[in-house]
Amino acid sequence: MQQFLPIMVVEKETLSMPPQGGQPVKDFVMFHDLFWSFKLCIDEFQYCKPIVQVDGTWLYGKYMGALLVAIAQDENNKILLIAFAIVKSELAEAWLFFLQNLKRHVT
């Protein structure tokens, strides 16, 4: 995705497919975690207050998981969405994945 949209930062984690019928599945991986942020939001973050707020919500329906979001406020108290992640669940390892990528790419 990042090669088509250089205005984005994208990090993903995948897992190898478990063996099916005793045979390993080659060249297939399962989605695990996805982090993304837009370059414009990253650039605008330098003009925001030095506080980042994070929150998560559950996804319902066909695709289960959680959506994690980081926001900041500018000097006019306008909210800026700076980073997003889709993870399997709101566990410590998912938050660690999100916060590490937030630190690496945004702050």
N, C-alpha and C positions, 0 to 999 in steps of 0.2 A: 504494500500500500504506500509506503514512504517513497518508493521510487517513482510513483505516479504523482504524488502530492508532496513535493519537497518543502511545502509550507507547514508540514506536520512533523511531529516527533512521535514515533510509534515503537513500542517495545512489546514483544509477545513472548509467552512461554507456552510450550507444547509438551505433551507427553507421548511416548511411544505407545502404539496400540498393544493391548494385551494379546497373548496368543489366542487364536481362534481354532478350536478343534485340535489343539496340540501343536499347531503349526504357527510360527511367528508371522505376523502380517508385515510385509516389507513396504517401505515407501509411504506409509500412512502414519499420521500422528493425530492426536486428539487435542482440541483446543483446551487450554487451561486458564491463562490470564492474558489480558490485553490492556495496555496503558497507551493513552494518546493525549497530545496537547498540540494546540495550534501555535505556529511560530509568532503570529501577531499577539497572541495572549501572553506568550513568554516575554516578548519585547515590552509589552505594556506593563508587566508586573513590576518593573523597576520603578514605576511612578506610583505604585500602590503603598498603602500603609504596611509596615513590616509585620503583619499578622496574616497567617493563612488558616482558614477554617476548612475542616474536612468533615464529610458526612457520607453515609452510605444508606442505600435503600435496597430492599429485596426486589428481584424481578419475578414476575408471576406469568403463568401461561405456559406456552409450549417450551420456552427456553428459560430454565431456572438459573438463578445465580444472584449476583449483587452488582449494583452500580455504585462506584465510589467517585466522589467529586471533591475537588479542592477549589475554594473561592477566595478572593481577596477584595478589598475595597480601595478605591482611589481616593484622592483628596476631596472629591465632591460627594463622597459616600455612595458612589455608584458601584454596583457589584460586578466583578469580573470573574467569569469562570475560567480557571487556568489549567485544569487537568482533569482527566476522566479515566476510569478503569472499569472493565467488566471482569469480574472474578467469579469463581465457583461459589464462594460463600464468604461471609464476613468473619473469617478466622484470622488469627494473628499473622499467619504466613501471607495471607492476601493483603493485609494492611501493610506488612513489611515490604512486599513487592511494590505496592502503590507509593508508599512514602519514600522508598529508596529511589524510585524513578522520578518522583516529584523533586527530590533534592538534586539528583543528577542533572535533570534537564531544565528545571524551572528556576529554582532558587540559587 
